Amino acid sequence: MSTIKEFNVVIEKDADGYFVASLPALRGCHTQAKSLDVLMKRIREAIALCLEVEESVSNEFVGIQRIAVTA
């Protein structure tokens, strides 16, 4: 029997117009695509691959905070 796991995915858009997805709970789990539809397919595949090598997921997603700094 399969267990359904839910993850928080952080999605950003880079300077070249690519959408970039990463999972705070799975170190090194990220991907990119030109469209959100393709990105969602790819991040599901990346999650499946990361879960094959990751024994357990122990990080708890707390949130995202925007911070302004003077550069």
CHARMM-style PDB file with segment names, atoms N, HN, CA, C and O in Angstrom:
ATOM      1  N   MET     1       0.838  -1.180   0.000  1.00  0.00      PROA
ATOM      2  CA  MET     1       0.000   0.000   0.000  1.00  0.00      PROA
ATOM      3  C   MET     1       0.889   1.252   0.000  1.00  0.00      PROA
ATOM      4  O   MET     1       1.837   1.332   0.781  1.00  0.00      PROA
ATOM      5  N   SER     2       0.597   2.205  -0.848  1.00  0.00      PROA
ATOM      6  HN  SER     2      -0.173   2.139  -1.483  1.00  0.00      PROA
ATOM      7  CA  SER     2       1.367   3.434  -0.971  1.00  0.00      PROA
ATOM      8  C   SER     2       0.918   4.465   0.055  1.00  0.00      PROA
ATOM      9  O   SER     2      -0.256   4.535   0.420  1.00  0.00      PROA
ATOM     10  N   THR     3       1.865   5.252   0.503  1.00  0.00      PROA
ATOM     11  HN  THR     3       2.818   5.195   0.206  1.00  0.00      PROA
ATOM     12  CA  THR     3       1.570   6.351   1.401  1.00  0.00      PROA
ATOM     13  C   THR     3       1.714   7.652   0.634  1.00  0.00      PROA
ATOM     14  O   THR     3       2.694   7.845  -0.085  1.00  0.00      PROA
ATOM     15  N   ILE     4       0.759   8.533   0.779  1.00  0.00      PROA
ATOM     16  HN  ILE     4      -0.037   8.376   1.364  1.00  0.00      PROA
ATOM     17  CA  ILE     4       0.830   9.833   0.118  1.00  0.00      PROA
ATOM     18  C   ILE     4       1.573  10.796   1.037  1.00  0.00      PROA
ATOM     19  O   ILE     4       1.219  10.949   2.206  1.00  0.00      PROA
ATOM     20  N   LYS     5       2.601  11.439   0.504  1.00  0.00      PROA
ATOM     21  HN  LYS     5       2.889  11.315  -0.446  1.00  0.00      PROA
ATOM     22  CA  LYS     5       3.365  12.436   1.245  1.00  0.00      PROA
ATOM     23  C   LYS     5       3.163  13.779   0.570  1.00  0.00      PROA
ATOM     24  O   LYS     5       3.106  13.863  -0.656  1.00  0.00      PROA
ATOM     25  N   GLU     6       3.056  14.816   1.363  1.00  0.00      PROA
ATOM     26  HN  GLU     6       3.103  14.747   2.359  1.00  0.00      PROA
ATOM     27  CA  GLU     6       2.905  16.162   0.835  1.00  0.00      PROA
ATOM     28  C   GLU     6       4.138  16.980   1.177  1.00  0.00      PROA
ATOM     29  O   GLU     6       4.699  16.855   2.265  1.00  0.00      PROA
ATOM     30  N   PHE     7       4.557  17.823   0.230  1.00  0.00      PROA
ATOM     31  HN  PHE     7       4.102  17.925  -0.654  1.00  0.00      PROA
ATOM     32  CA  PHE     7       5.740  18.645   0.415  1.00  0.00      PROA
ATOM     33  C   PHE     7       5.439  20.083   0.026  1.00  0.00      PROA
ATOM     34  O   PHE     7       4.599  20.340  -0.836  1.00  0.00      PROA
ATOM     35  N   ASN     8       6.125  21.012   0.664  1.00  0.00      PROA
ATOM     36  HN  ASN     8       6.808  20.803   1.364  1.00  0.00      PROA
ATOM     37  CA  ASN     8       6.077  22.416   0.281  1.00  0.00      PROA
ATOM     38  C   ASN     8       7.164  22.650  -0.763  1.00  0.00      PROA
ATOM     39  O   ASN     8       8.327  22.304  -0.551  1.00  0.00      PROA
ATOM     40  N   VAL     9       6.780  23.233  -1.875  1.00  0.00      PROA
ATOM     41  HN  VAL     9       5.835  23.514  -2.047  1.00  0.00      PROA
ATOM     42  CA  VAL     9       7.702  23.497  -2.976  1.00  0.00      PROA
ATOM     43  C   VAL     9       7.870  25.010  -3.111  1.00  0.00      PROA
ATOM     44  O   VAL     9       6.886  25.745  -3.192  1.00  0.00      PROA
ATOM     45  N   VAL    10       9.106  25.463  -3.133  1.00  0.00      PROA
ATOM     46  HN  VAL    10       9.906  24.866  -3.066  1.00  0.00      PROA
ATOM     47  CA  VAL    10       9.404  26.878  -3.347  1.00  0.00      PROA
ATOM     48  C   VAL    10       9.634  27.065  -4.842  1.00  0.00      PROA
ATOM     49  O   VAL    10      10.475  26.391  -5.437  1.00  0.00      PROA
ATOM     50  N   ILE    11       8.880  27.988  -5.446  1.00  0.00      PROA
ATOM     51  HN  ILE    11       8.198  28.535  -4.962  1.00  0.00      PROA
ATOM     52  CA  ILE    11       8.999  28.245  -6.880  1.00  0.00      PROA
ATOM     53  C   ILE    11       9.417  29.697  -7.089  1.00  0.00      PROA
ATOM     54  O   ILE    11       8.811  30.624  -6.551  1.00  0.00      PROA
ATOM     55  N   GLU    12      10.470  29.866  -7.886  1.00  0.00      PROA
ATOM     56  HN  GLU    12      10.962  29.113  -8.323  1.00  0.00      PROA
ATOM     57  CA  GLU    12      10.969  31.192  -8.225  1.00  0.00      PROA
ATOM     58  C   GLU    12      11.134  31.280  -9.741  1.00  0.00      PROA
ATOM     59  O   GLU    12      11.164  30.260 -10.430  1.00  0.00      PROA
ATOM     60  N   LYS    13      11.240  32.493 -10.249  1.00  0.00      PROA
ATOM     61  HN  LYS    13      11.216  33.322  -9.689  1.00  0.00      PROA
ATOM     62  CA  LYS    13      11.501  32.694 -11.672  1.00  0.00      PROA
ATOM     63  C   LYS    13      12.846  33.395 -11.787  1.00  0.00      PROA
ATOM     64  O   LYS    13      13.056  34.452 -11.192  1.00  0.00      PROA
ATOM     65  N   ASP    14      13.766  32.795 -12.565  1.00  0.00      PROA
ATOM     66  HN  ASP    14      13.595  31.936 -13.049  1.00  0.00      PROA
ATOM     67  CA  ASP    14      15.099  33.380 -12.666  1.00  0.00      PROA
ATOM     68  C   ASP    14      15.165  34.455 -13.752  1.00  0.00      PROA
ATOM     69  O   ASP    14      14.178  34.718 -14.438  1.00  0.00      PROA
ATOM     70  N   ALA    15      16.328  35.067 -13.897  1.00  0.00      PROA
ATOM     71  HN  ALA    15      17.130  34.853 -13.340  1.00  0.00      PROA
ATOM     72  CA  ALA    15      16.513  36.176 -14.835  1.00  0.00      PROA
ATOM     73  C   ALA    15      16.323  35.763 -16.286  1.00  0.00      PROA
ATOM     74  O   ALA    15      16.012  36.604 -17.130  1.00  0.00      PROA
ATOM     75  N   ASP    16      16.506  34.477 -16.593  1.00  0.00      PROA
ATOM     76  HN  ASP    16      16.759  33.794 -15.908  1.00  0.00      PROA
ATOM     77  CA  ASP    16      16.348  33.982 -17.956  1.00  0.00      PROA
ATOM     78  C   ASP    16      14.919  33.532 -18.257  1.00  0.00      PROA
ATOM     79  O   ASP    16      14.638  33.060 -19.359  1.00  0.00      PROA
ATOM     80  N   GLY    17      14.017  33.675 -17.289  1.00  0.00      PROA
ATOM     81  HN  GLY    17      14.245  34.059 -16.394  1.00  0.00      PROA
ATOM     82  CA  GLY    17      12.623  33.312 -17.504  1.00  0.00      PROA
ATOM     83  C   GLY    17      12.278  31.880 -17.133  1.00  0.00      PROA
ATOM     84  O   GLY    17      11.146  31.449 -17.349  1.00  0.00      PROA
ATOM     85  N   TYR    18      13.217  31.139 -16.583  1.00  0.00      PROA
ATOM     86  HN  TYR    18      14.137  31.489 -16.407  1.00  0.00      PROA
ATOM     87  CA  TYR    18      12.948  29.764 -16.155  1.00  0.00      PROA
ATOM     88  C   TYR    18      12.310  29.756 -14.772  1.00  0.00      PROA
ATOM     89  O   TYR    18      12.674  30.548 -13.903  1.00  0.00      PROA
ATOM     90  N   PHE    19      11.355  28.851 -14.582  1.00  0.00      PROA
ATOM     91  HN  PHE    19      11.060  28.208 -15.288  1.00  0.00      PROA
ATOM     92  CA  PHE    19      10.811  28.616 -13.257  1.00  0.00      PROA
ATOM     93  C   PHE    19      11.711  27.586 -12.576  1.00  0.00      PROA
ATOM     94  O   PHE    19      12.078  26.578 -13.180  1.00  0.00      PROA
ATOM     95  N   VAL    20      12.061  27.844 -11.321  1.00  0.00      PROA
ATOM     96  HN  VAL    20      11.763  28.663 -10.830  1.00  0.00      PROA
ATOM     97  CA  VAL    20      12.934  26.970 -10.554  1.00  0.00      PROA
ATOM     98  C   VAL    20      12.187  26.512  -9.309  1.00  0.00      PROA
ATOM     99  O   VAL    20      11.679  27.330  -8.543  1.00  0.00      PROA
ATOM    100  N   ALA    21      12.123  25.193  -9.113  1.00  0.00      PROA
ATOM    101  HN  ALA    21      12.536  24.528  -9.736  1.00  0.00      PROA
ATOM    102  CA  ALA    21      11.428  24.630  -7.952  1.00  0.00      PROA
ATOM    103  C   ALA    21      12.439  23.919  -7.066  1.00  0.00      PROA
ATOM    104  O   ALA    21      13.333  23.226  -7.551  1.00  0.00      PROA
ATOM    105  N   SER    22      12.284  24.102  -5.759  1.00  0.00      PROA
ATOM    106  HN  SER    22      11.558  24.665  -5.364  1.00  0.00      PROA
ATOM    107  CA  SER    22      13.136  23.397  -4.801  1.00  0.00      PROA
ATOM    108  C   SER    22      12.310  23.020  -3.580  1.00  0.00      PROA
ATOM    109  O   SER    22      11.298  23.648  -3.268  1.00  0.00      PROA
ATOM    110  N   LEU    23      12.768  21.979  -2.901  1.00  0.00      PROA
ATOM    111  HN  LEU    23      13.590  21.468  -3.154  1.00  0.00      PROA
ATOM    112  CA  LEU    23      12.085  21.497  -1.706  1.00  0.00      PROA
ATOM    113  C   LEU    23      12.984  21.692  -0.497  1.00  0.00      PROA
ATOM    114  O   LEU    23      14.043  21.071  -0.415  1.00  0.00      PROA
ATOM    115  N   PRO    24      12.590  22.534   0.435  1.00  0.00      PROA
ATOM    116  CA  PRO    24      13.389  22.716   1.641  1.00  0.00      PROA
ATOM    117  C   PRO    24      13.558  21.419   2.436  1.00  0.00      PROA
ATOM    118  O   PRO    24      14.585  21.235   3.090  1.00  0.00      PROA
ATOM    119  N   ALA    25      12.585  20.527   2.394  1.00  0.00      PROA
ATOM    120  HN  ALA    25      11.751  20.676   1.863  1.00  0.00      PROA
ATOM    121  CA  ALA    25      12.619  19.294   3.193  1.00  0.00      PROA
ATOM    122  C   ALA    25      13.543  18.225   2.617  1.00  0.00      PROA
ATOM    123  O   ALA    25      13.950  17.308   3.331  1.00  0.00      PROA
ATOM    124  N   LEU    26      13.876  18.332   1.337  1.00  0.00      PROA
ATOM    125  HN  LEU    26      13.546  19.076   0.757  1.00  0.00      PROA
ATOM    126  CA  LEU    26      14.742  17.333   0.698  1.00  0.00      PROA
ATOM    127  C   LEU    26      15.960  18.040   0.112  1.00  0.00      PROA
ATOM    128  O   LEU    26      15.876  18.684  -0.934  1.00  0.00      PROA
ATOM    129  N   ARG    27      17.070  17.914   0.789  1.00  0.00      PROA
ATOM    130  HN  ARG    27      17.138  17.391   1.638  1.00  0.00      PROA
ATOM    131  CA  ARG    27      18.295  18.585   0.367  1.00  0.00      PROA
ATOM    132  C   ARG    27      18.683  18.156  -1.055  1.00  0.00      PROA
ATOM    133  O   ARG    27      18.733  16.966  -1.366  1.00  0.00      PROA
ATOM    134  N   GLY    28      18.951  19.135  -1.896  1.00  0.00      PROA
ATOM    135  HN  GLY    28      18.911  20.102  -1.643  1.00  0.00      PROA
ATOM    136  CA  GLY    28      19.394  18.855  -3.256  1.00  0.00      PROA
ATOM    137  C   GLY    28      18.269  18.527  -4.226  1.00  0.00      PROA
ATOM    138  O   GLY    28      18.526  18.170  -5.375  1.00  0.00      PROA
ATOM    139  N   CYS    29      17.031  18.645  -3.777  1.00  0.00      PROA
ATOM    140  HN  CYS    29      16.822  18.935  -2.843  1.00  0.00      PROA
ATOM    141  CA  CYS    29      15.887  18.308  -4.643  1.00  0.00      PROA
ATOM    142  C   CYS    29      15.383  19.588  -5.304  1.00  0.00      PROA
ATOM    143  O   CYS    29      14.705  20.401  -4.676  1.00  0.00      PROA
ATOM    144  N   HSD    30      15.725  19.751  -6.575  1.00  0.00      PROA
ATOM    145  HN  HSD    30      16.276  19.090  -7.085  1.00  0.00      PROA
ATOM    146  CA  HSD    30      15.302  20.927  -7.322  1.00  0.00      PROA
ATOM    147  C   HSD    30      15.306  20.638  -8.819  1.00  0.00      PROA
ATOM    148  O   HSD    30      15.925  19.678  -9.278  1.00  0.00      PROA
ATOM    149  N   THR    31      14.611  21.476  -9.565  1.00  0.00      PROA
ATOM    150  HN  THR    31      14.108  22.256  -9.192  1.00  0.00      PROA
ATOM    151  CA  THR    31      14.561  21.345 -11.012  1.00  0.00      PROA
ATOM    152  C   THR    31      14.134  22.681 -11.601  1.00  0.00      PROA
ATOM    153  O   THR    31      13.811  23.617 -10.869  1.00  0.00      PROA
ATOM    154  N   GLN    32      14.135  22.764 -12.924  1.00  0.00      PROA
ATOM    155  HN  GLN    32      14.398  22.004 -13.518  1.00  0.00      PROA
ATOM    156  CA  GLN    32      13.703  23.992 -13.595  1.00  0.00      PROA
ATOM    157  C   GLN    32      12.994  23.660 -14.893  1.00  0.00      PROA
ATOM    158  O   GLN    32      13.142  22.567 -15.439  1.00  0.00      PROA
ATOM    159  N   ALA    33      12.214  24.628 -15.382  1.00  0.00      PROA
ATOM    160  HN  ALA    33      12.093  25.516 -14.939  1.00  0.00      PROA
ATOM    161  CA  ALA    33      11.492  24.464 -16.651  1.00  0.00      PROA
ATOM    162  C   ALA    33      11.035  25.839 -17.125  1.00  0.00      PROA
ATOM    163  O   ALA    33      11.015  26.806 -16.363  1.00  0.00      PROA
ATOM    164  N   LYS    34      10.671  25.899 -18.399  1.00  0.00      PROA
ATOM    165  HN  LYS    34      10.687  25.114 -19.017  1.00  0.00      PROA
ATOM    166  CA  LYS    34      10.175  27.155 -18.976  1.00  0.00      PROA
ATOM    167  C   LYS    34       8.712  27.419 -18.637  1.00  0.00      PROA
ATOM    168  O   LYS    34       8.277  28.570 -18.667  1.00  0.00      PROA
ATOM    169  N   SER    35       7.937  26.367 -18.311  1.00  0.00      PROA
ATOM    170  HN  SER    35       8.291  25.432 -18.286  1.00  0.00      PROA
ATOM    171  CA  SER    35       6.524  26.563 -17.975  1.00  0.00      PROA
ATOM    172  C   SER    35       6.217  25.908 -16.631  1.00  0.00      PROA
ATOM    173  O   SER    35       6.906  24.979 -16.208  1.00  0.00      PROA
ATOM    174  N   LEU    36       5.174  26.405 -15.968  1.00  0.00      PROA
ATOM    175  HN  LEU    36       4.614  27.159 -16.312  1.00  0.00      PROA
ATOM    176  CA  LEU    36       4.784  25.838 -14.677  1.00  0.00      PROA
ATOM    177  C   LEU    36       4.269  24.411 -14.813  1.00  0.00      PROA
ATOM    178  O   LEU    36       4.491  23.587 -13.925  1.00  0.00      PROA
ATOM    179  N   ASP    37       3.581  24.108 -15.916  1.00  0.00      PROA
ATOM    180  HN  ASP    37       3.400  24.777 -16.637  1.00  0.00      PROA
ATOM    181  CA  ASP    37       3.074  22.742 -16.123  1.00  0.00      PROA
ATOM    182  C   ASP    37       4.222  21.732 -16.180  1.00  0.00      PROA
ATOM    183  O   ASP    37       4.174  20.685 -15.533  1.00  0.00      PROA
ATOM    184  N   VAL    38       5.241  22.057 -16.956  1.00  0.00      PROA
ATOM    185  HN  VAL    38       5.280  22.906 -17.482  1.00  0.00      PROA
ATOM    186  CA  VAL    38       6.397  21.172 -17.073  1.00  0.00      PROA
ATOM    187  C   VAL    38       7.153  21.127 -15.745  1.00  0.00      PROA
ATOM    188  O   VAL    38       7.650  20.074 -15.346  1.00  0.00      PROA
ATOM    189  N   LEU    39       7.238  22.259 -15.072  1.00  0.00      PROA
ATOM    190  HN  LEU    39       6.834  23.114 -15.396  1.00  0.00      PROA
ATOM    191  CA  LEU    39       7.923  22.313 -13.784  1.00  0.00      PROA
ATOM    192  C   LEU    39       7.274  21.362 -12.777  1.00  0.00      PROA
ATOM    193  O   LEU    39       7.978  20.651 -12.060  1.00  0.00      PROA
ATOM    194  N   MET    40       5.947  21.343 -12.716  1.00  0.00      PROA
ATOM    195  HN  MET    40       5.376  21.921 -13.299  1.00  0.00      PROA
ATOM    196  CA  MET    40       5.248  20.472 -11.769  1.00  0.00      PROA
ATOM    197  C   MET    40       5.507  18.999 -12.077  1.00  0.00      PROA
ATOM    198  O   MET    40       5.667  18.190 -11.162  1.00  0.00      PROA
ATOM    199  N   LYS    41       5.548  18.656 -13.348  1.00  0.00      PROA
ATOM    200  HN  LYS    41       5.418  19.313 -14.091  1.00  0.00      PROA
ATOM    201  CA  LYS    41       5.856  17.268 -13.723  1.00  0.00      PROA
ATOM    202  C   LYS    41       7.275  16.912 -13.298  1.00  0.00      PROA
ATOM    203  O   LYS    41       7.517  15.846 -12.732  1.00  0.00      PROA
ATOM    204  N   ARG    42       8.198  17.807 -13.573  1.00  0.00      PROA
ATOM    205  HN  ARG    42       8.002  18.673 -14.033  1.00  0.00      PROA
ATOM    206  CA  ARG    42       9.609  17.549 -13.253  1.00  0.00      PROA
ATOM    207  C   ARG    42       9.863  17.490 -11.753  1.00  0.00      PROA
ATOM    208  O   ARG    42      10.664  16.673 -11.298  1.00  0.00      PROA
ATOM    209  N   ILE    43       9.197  18.341 -10.975  1.00  0.00      PROA
ATOM    210  HN  ILE    43       8.547  19.005 -11.345  1.00  0.00      PROA
ATOM    211  CA  ILE    43       9.458  18.330  -9.534  1.00  0.00      PROA
ATOM    212  C   ILE    43       8.888  17.059  -8.905  1.00  0.00      PROA
ATOM    213  O   ILE    43       9.452  16.545  -7.939  1.00  0.00      PROA
ATOM    214  N   ARG    44       7.778  16.546  -9.441  1.00  0.00      PROA
ATOM    215  HN  ARG    44       7.320  16.963 -10.226  1.00  0.00      PROA
ATOM    216  CA  ARG    44       7.268  15.258  -8.939  1.00  0.00      PROA
ATOM    217  C   ARG    44       8.276  14.143  -9.207  1.00  0.00      PROA
ATOM    218  O   ARG    44       8.506  13.286  -8.352  1.00  0.00      PROA
ATOM    219  N   GLU    45       8.872  14.158 -10.390  1.00  0.00      PROA
ATOM    220  HN  GLU    45       8.685  14.854 -11.084  1.00  0.00      PROA
ATOM    221  CA  GLU    45       9.897  13.163 -10.719  1.00  0.00      PROA
ATOM    222  C   GLU    45      11.113  13.316  -9.815  1.00  0.00      PROA
ATOM    223  O   GLU    45      11.669  12.323  -9.346  1.00  0.00      PROA
ATOM    224  N   ALA    46      11.528  14.557  -9.570  1.00  0.00      PROA
ATOM    225  HN  ALA    46      11.077  15.364  -9.951  1.00  0.00      PROA
ATOM    226  CA  ALA    46      12.684  14.808  -8.707  1.00  0.00      PROA
ATOM    227  C   ALA    46      12.404  14.354  -7.276  1.00  0.00      PROA
ATOM    228  O   ALA    46      13.279  13.782  -6.626  1.00  0.00      PROA
ATOM    229  N   ILE    47      11.202  14.601  -6.786  1.00  0.00      PROA
ATOM    230  HN  ILE    47      10.491  15.066  -7.314  1.00  0.00      PROA
ATOM    231  CA  ILE    47      10.835  14.160  -5.440  1.00  0.00      PROA
ATOM    232  C   ILE    47      10.912  12.643  -5.338  1.00  0.00      PROA
ATOM    233  O   ILE    47      11.459  12.106  -4.374  1.00  0.00      PROA
ATOM    234  N   ALA    48      10.366  11.958  -6.329  1.00  0.00      PROA
ATOM    235  HN  ALA    48       9.922  12.394  -7.112  1.00  0.00      PROA
ATOM    236  CA  ALA    48      10.397  10.492  -6.314  1.00  0.00      PROA
ATOM    237  C   ALA    48      11.826   9.973  -6.272  1.00  0.00      PROA
ATOM    238  O   ALA    48      12.126   9.036  -5.532  1.00  0.00      PROA
ATOM    239  N   LEU    49      12.710  10.577  -7.062  1.00  0.00      PROA
ATOM    240  HN  LEU    49      12.466  11.338  -7.663  1.00  0.00      PROA
ATOM    241  CA  LEU    49      14.113  10.161  -7.067  1.00  0.00      PROA
ATOM    242  C   LEU    49      14.798  10.468  -5.737  1.00  0.00      PROA
ATOM    243  O   LEU    49      15.563   9.647  -5.229  1.00  0.00      PROA
ATOM    244  N   CYS    50      14.530  11.635  -5.176  1.00  0.00      PROA
ATOM    245  HN  CYS    50      13.909  12.302  -5.589  1.00  0.00      PROA
ATOM    246  CA  CYS    50      15.138  11.997  -3.895  1.00  0.00      PROA
ATOM    247  C   CYS    50      14.653  11.075  -2.779  1.00  0.00      PROA
ATOM    248  O   CYS    50      15.428  10.719  -1.891  1.00  0.00      PROA
ATOM    249  N   LEU    51      13.391  10.691  -2.815  1.00  0.00      PROA
ATOM    250  HN  LEU    51      12.761  10.980  -3.536  1.00  0.00      PROA
ATOM    251  CA  LEU    51      12.854   9.815  -1.775  1.00  0.00      PROA
ATOM    252  C   LEU    51      13.444   8.411  -1.854  1.00  0.00      PROA
ATOM    253  O   LEU    51      13.487   7.702  -0.850  1.00  0.00      PROA
ATOM    254  N   GLU    52      13.899   8.004  -3.038  1.00  0.00      PROA
ATOM    255  HN  GLU    52      13.863   8.580  -3.855  1.00  0.00      PROA
ATOM    256  CA  GLU    52      14.532   6.690  -3.175  1.00  0.00      PROA
ATOM    257  C   GLU    52      15.830   6.608  -2.384  1.00  0.00      PROA
ATOM    258  O   GLU    52      16.175   5.539  -1.878  1.00  0.00      PROA
ATOM    259  N   VAL    53      16.554   7.714  -2.267  1.00  0.00      PROA
ATOM    260  HN  VAL    53      16.275   8.582  -2.677  1.00  0.00      PROA
ATOM    261  CA  VAL    53      17.837   7.704  -1.562  1.00  0.00      PROA
ATOM    262  C   VAL    53      17.754   8.292  -0.153  1.00  0.00      PROA
ATOM    263  O   VAL    53      18.636   8.048   0.671  1.00  0.00      PROA
ATOM    264  N   GLU    54      16.717   9.053   0.124  1.00  0.00      PROA
ATOM    265  HN  GLU    54      16.001   9.251  -0.545  1.00  0.00      PROA
ATOM    266  CA  GLU    54      16.542   9.678   1.437  1.00  0.00      PROA
ATOM    267  C   GLU    54      15.750   8.727   2.332  1.00  0.00      PROA
ATOM    268  O   GLU    54      14.644   8.315   1.984  1.00  0.00      PROA
ATOM    269  N   GLU    55      16.316   8.386   3.472  1.00  0.00      PROA
ATOM    270  HN  GLU    55      17.214   8.722   3.754  1.00  0.00      PROA
ATOM    271  CA  GLU    55      15.651   7.457   4.387  1.00  0.00      PROA
ATOM    272  C   GLU    55      14.424   8.084   5.052  1.00  0.00      PROA
ATOM    273  O   GLU    55      13.359   7.469   5.115  1.00  0.00      PROA
ATOM    274  N   SER    56      14.584   9.299   5.541  1.00  0.00      PROA
ATOM    275  HN  SER    56      15.449   9.798   5.490  1.00  0.00      PROA
ATOM    276  CA  SER    56      13.458   9.947   6.210  1.00  0.00      PROA
ATOM    277  C   SER    56      13.531  11.450   5.973  1.00  0.00      PROA
ATOM    278  O   SER    56      14.594  11.999   5.680  1.00  0.00      PROA
ATOM    279  N   VAL    57      12.405  12.089   6.104  1.00  0.00      PROA
ATOM    280  HN  VAL    57      11.542  11.643   6.342  1.00  0.00      PROA
ATOM    281  CA  VAL    57      12.311  13.530   5.950  1.00  0.00      PROA
ATOM    282  C   VAL    57      12.034  14.098   7.329  1.00  0.00      PROA
ATOM    283  O   VAL    57      10.976  13.850   7.908  1.00  0.00      PROA
ATOM    284  N   SER    58      12.977  14.857   7.854  1.00  0.00      PROA
ATOM    285  HN  SER    58      13.837  15.059   7.384  1.00  0.00      PROA
ATOM    286  CA  SER    58      12.825  15.330   9.220  1.00  0.00      PROA
ATOM    287  C   SER    58      12.642  16.840   9.330  1.00  0.00      PROA
ATOM    288  O   SER    58      12.287  17.339  10.398  1.00  0.00      PROA
ATOM    289  N   ASN    59      12.878  17.575   8.247  1.00  0.00      PROA
ATOM    290  HN  ASN    59      13.166  17.171   7.380  1.00  0.00      PROA
ATOM    291  CA  ASN    59      12.730  19.028   8.306  1.00  0.00      PROA
ATOM    292  C   ASN    59      11.267  19.421   8.270  1.00  0.00      PROA
ATOM    293  O   ASN    59      10.466  18.830   7.546  1.00  0.00      PROA
ATOM    294  N   GLU    60      10.932  20.420   9.056  1.00  0.00      PROA
ATOM    295  HN  GLU    60      11.582  20.900   9.645  1.00  0.00      PROA
ATOM    296  CA  GLU    60       9.571  20.953   9.056  1.00  0.00      PROA
ATOM    297  C   GLU    60       9.608  22.329   8.416  1.00  0.00      PROA
ATOM    298  O   GLU    60      10.343  23.208   8.866  1.00  0.00      PROA
ATOM    299  N   PHE    61       8.821  22.518   7.373  1.00  0.00      PROA
ATOM    300  HN  PHE    61       8.224  21.803   7.007  1.00  0.00      PROA
ATOM    301  CA  PHE    61       8.761  23.804   6.682  1.00  0.00      PROA
ATOM    302  C   PHE    61       8.062  24.815   7.584  1.00  0.00      PROA
ATOM    303  O   PHE    61       6.954  24.571   8.062  1.00  0.00      PROA
ATOM    304  N   VAL    62       8.716  25.946   7.813  1.00  0.00      PROA
ATOM    305  HN  VAL    62       9.616  26.143   7.425  1.00  0.00      PROA
ATOM    306  CA  VAL    62       8.156  26.971   8.677  1.00  0.00      PROA
ATOM    307  C   VAL    62       7.571  28.110   7.851  1.00  0.00      PROA
ATOM    308  O   VAL    62       6.479  28.591   8.153  1.00  0.00      PROA
ATOM    309  N   GLY    63       8.276  28.544   6.821  1.00  0.00      PROA
ATOM    310  HN  GLY    63       9.163  28.153   6.576  1.00  0.00      PROA
ATOM    311  CA  GLY    63       7.750  29.628   6.002  1.00  0.00      PROA
ATOM    312  C   GLY    63       8.863  30.326   5.236  1.00  0.00      PROA
ATOM    313  O   GLY    63      10.031  29.942   5.299  1.00  0.00      PROA
ATOM    314  N   ILE    64       8.462  31.356   4.517  1.00  0.00      PROA
ATOM    315  HN  ILE    64       7.514  31.668   4.466  1.00  0.00      PROA
ATOM    316  CA  ILE    64       9.390  32.164   3.740  1.00  0.00      PROA
ATOM    317  C   ILE    64       9.264  33.595   4.218  1.00  0.00      PROA
ATOM    318  O   ILE    64       8.159  34.093   4.432  1.00  0.00      PROA
ATOM    319  N   GLN    65      10.380  34.241   4.380  1.00  0.00      PROA
ATOM    320  HN  GLN    65      11.278  33.836   4.206  1.00  0.00      PROA
ATOM    321  CA  GLN    65      10.400  35.623   4.832  1.00  0.00      PROA
ATOM    322  C   GLN    65      11.151  36.467   3.819  1.00  0.00      PROA
ATOM    323  O   GLN    65      12.271  36.123   3.441  1.00  0.00      PROA
ATOM    324  N   ARG    66      10.562  37.555   3.376  1.00  0.00      PROA
ATOM    325  HN  ARG    66       9.652  37.835   3.682  1.00  0.00      PROA
ATOM    326  CA  ARG    66      11.250  38.473   2.462  1.00  0.00      PROA
ATOM    327  C   ARG    66      12.009  39.489   3.295  1.00  0.00      PROA
ATOM    328  O   ARG    66      11.447  40.091   4.210  1.00  0.00      PROA
ATOM    329  N   ILE    67      13.284  39.682   2.983  1.00  0.00      PROA
ATOM    330  HN  ILE    67      13.741  39.194   2.239  1.00  0.00      PROA
ATOM    331  CA  ILE    67      14.136  40.593   3.725  1.00  0.00      PROA
ATOM    332  C   ILE    67      14.776  41.572   2.745  1.00  0.00      PROA
ATOM    333  O   ILE    67      15.275  41.167   1.695  1.00  0.00      PROA
ATOM    334  N   ALA    68      14.763  42.844   3.084  1.00  0.00      PROA
ATOM    335  HN  ALA    68      14.358  43.173   3.937  1.00  0.00      PROA
ATOM    336  CA  ALA    68      15.389  43.869   2.246  1.00  0.00      PROA
ATOM    337  C   ALA    68      16.740  44.237   2.829  1.00  0.00      PROA
ATOM    338  O   ALA    68      16.865  44.443   4.036  1.00  0.00      PROA
ATOM    339  N   VAL    69      17.760  44.322   1.968  1.00  0.00      PROA
ATOM    340  HN  VAL    69      17.658  44.156   0.987  1.00  0.00      PROA
ATOM    341  CA  VAL    69      19.088  44.767   2.380  1.00  0.00      PROA
ATOM    342  C   VAL    69      19.583  45.810   1.392  1.00  0.00      PROA
ATOM    343  O   VAL    69      19.169  45.822   0.233  1.00  0.00      PROA
ATOM    344  N   THR    70      20.446  46.662   1.837  1.00  0.00      PROA
ATOM    345  HN  THR    70      20.783  46.653   2.779  1.00  0.00      PROA
ATOM    346  CA  THR    70      21.032  47.675   0.977  1.00  0.00      PROA
ATOM    347  C   THR    70      22.272  47.067   0.326  1.00  0.00      PROA
ATOM    348  O   THR    70      23.153  46.537   1.003  1.00  0.00      PROA
ATOM    349  N   ALA    71      22.321  47.156  -1.011  1.00  0.00      PROA
ATOM    350  HN  ALA    71      21.606  47.587  -1.562  1.00  0.00      PROA
ATOM    351  CA  ALA    71      23.470  46.571  -1.731  1.00  0.00      PROA
ATOM    352  C   ALA    71      24.274  47.672  -2.382  1.00  0.00      PROA
ATOM    353  OT1 ALA    71      25.281  47.397  -3.036  1.00  0.00      PROA
TER     354      ALA     71
END
